[in-house]
Amino acid sequence: MADLPLPISISIISHNEEANLPRCLGSAKGLAREIVIVDSGSTDRTLEIAAEFGARVQHQDFLGHRDQKNLCLDLCKEDWVLALDCDEELTPELRASIIRFFESGDDRRYVAAWMPRLVWFMGRWIRHGDWYPDKKIRLFKRTAGRWQGHLSSQVHERVVVDGPETTLKGDLLHYSFRDIRHYLDKHVAYSDVFLEQQQADGVRWTLIDTLFRPWWRFFRAYVLKGGFLDGFPGLWIASATGFFAFIRHSRKYEAQIAATK
C-alpha cells in the first residue's frame, strides 16, 4: 500500500462554494500532501471550510477559468497535481485507483492520467449519451501539464500534457447542474462563448449547419450513444443539446446580420 499522504497537490479554484466544497475535499481527505485553493472573493463559508481541511488559500480576482487554474497550478509544490472543481467528488474506486497509480510505479511511467466523469442530473446518474464517460485529465505531473483554452473566452479549459498518459478506474462524480434552470442559465452563457470563439476564428454562419447540427446532436446523443437508456432525463438532455445547437448557430446569424448594418 502506498504511503499516505501521496506526493500530490490538490488544486482548486473557488467562489462561494460552501455547498460543494465539503463533499469535494471530504472525498480526498488524507490523500494529498497539500491542498491549494485560489479564491476569487467568497462571501460565504468557503474560506472557513477550506481552513478546516488545512488548505492553503490565496485570493485572486477572477482571471478567467484557464488563467485562474494556471495560477493555482503555479502555487503547487508537490511533483503531482490533482486538479478538482468544487462540484466534483472522488468515488472510493477512483480514490483507490489514484493510490494504486503510485503504488504500482505508474507515476514513473506516465505523466498524466485520465478519469471518467459521471454527472448527476434530474435525480439520477447519467451513464450514457454525450455526458458519459466525459474523460478528463485531472492527475498530472506538475512540470508536464498546463491548462489551455480559447484565448477570448477562457472557458471549457482543459489540461494539456507532454508525455505518456493512462486511464484510471473509477468515476469522478460531477454535480454540475443543480436543476433544469441552472442548466439553462449555464448554456445561455455557453452560447456567448461559442459566438466569441466562432467570431475569433472567422467562422461564418451557414444555413446547413443551423438546420443539420441540432438534429445530428440529438441523434448522436440519444440513439448512437444510448441516451435513451437514461430514461426521460436522457431524452431531455439530448433534446436540450439539439436545441442549444440551434440557438448557438442562430446567434451567429444574428451577429452576422448586425455586423452588416
Number of C-alpha atoms within 10 A of each C-alpha: 8 13 10 11 13 19 17 23 24 26 25 24 26 25 16 17 20 19 13 17 24 19 16 20 24 13 16 18 15 13 22 18 15 22 25 24 24 23 22 17 16 14 11 13 14 21 23 12 16 20 12 11 16 13 19 15 19 16 13 14 10 15 13 14 19 21 19 21 27 19 19 21 26 13 17 21 16 17 15 23 26 22 22 20 19 23 18 21 26 22 16 14 14 19 20 15 17 24 18 16 20 16 14 12 11 16 18 9 13 16 21 28 23 17 22 20 21 24 20 16 19 15 9 11 17 23 20 21 25 21 20 16 17 17 17 15 21 22 25 25 22 21 15 15 23 19 18 19 16 15 13 12 19 18 17 12 16 18 20 15 20 13 12 10 16 14 16 21 15 19 21 25 19 19 18 17 17 12 13 13 10 11 15 14 11 13 17 14 10 17 19 13 19 19 20 17 17 15 16 13 9 9 11 12 19 12 10 8 14 19 14 13 16 23 17 15 22 24 18 17 23 24 16 14 16 16 27 19 16 18 11 12 18 24 19 18 25 25 19 18 21 21 16 18 23 19 17 21 24 20 17 22 18 11 15 14 11 9 8 6 5
